[in-house]
Amino acid sequence: MKFFDFPLLGTRAISEFVPAHDAILEPIDLVDNISAGDWVYERDSVPKITTEFWYHSTSQIWFKVERNTGTNQIYSAEVLRE
């Protein structure tokens, strides 16, 4: 099982979190340039720093997480409030 040190909750098992999706906007002009399927499945998957929405199932809290997809290092985490 993989563990990491989450800034707000301490060291947790990765299985406690559910990554919802990247916090990037979908292109408005999908019809003209690229199909929705190609945009989802044919994007380059290169290591990068990305912002994602994560759900912690134990505490039932949503987080906005900035992490490096190559190293899984978390740079920041922010609790999303209503």
N, C-alpha and C positions, 0 to 999 in steps of 0.2 A: 504494500500500500504506500502511496506517495503522500508525503506530508510537506507542508510549507508554513512559514511564519507569516500569518496574515496580520497586517498592522493593527486592526481593530479588535481581533479576537484571539490573537496569539497563535500558537502552532496548532493547526487543524489538518485533518485528513482531507485530501482533495475530493473524496467522495461525498463530503458534506456540502459541497458547492455545486450548483447547476449553472453553467455559463449559458445565458440566454441568447445573446448574439453580440456582434460587434456594434459599437455605438457609432457606426458610420451610416450616412444617408444613402439610400438607394438612388441611383441615377434617375432623373426625371424623364430623360429621353430614351428609355429602354427600347421602345418600339422602333425608333429610327436607326439606332446604332448596334444594339446587341439584344439578344433575347434574355428574358429573366433567368432561364435555366443556365445560359452561358455566363451571366453575371454572377450567379451563385456558385456554379461548379467549375468554371474555367478560369477563375482569377488566379494570378500568380500567388503561390503560397511561399513567400519568402520570410525569413525571420525579420521581425520589425517590432517597434513599440506601438502598441495598439490600446485603444480604450474599449472596454467591454462592460456589459451589464452582467452581474453575477447574483445568484440567489443563494443565500445560506439557509438550507432546509431546517437546520436545528433551531436557529433563532428566528426564522421566518423574516429575514431582513434582506432587502435588495441593496446591492452595492454597485458603484461605478468604479471599475478597477482599471488602472493603467499598468500594463505589464509588457515585458519583452517576450515575444512568442518563441524566440530561439532558446532563451535560457530559463524561461518561466519566472524570472525575477519580477516581483511586484514593486512598482515604484510608488504608487499611491492608491489609496482606497477611500472612498467617500460614501457615507451612508446616504441613500436616497430617501428623502422624506416627502410626505404628501403635501 
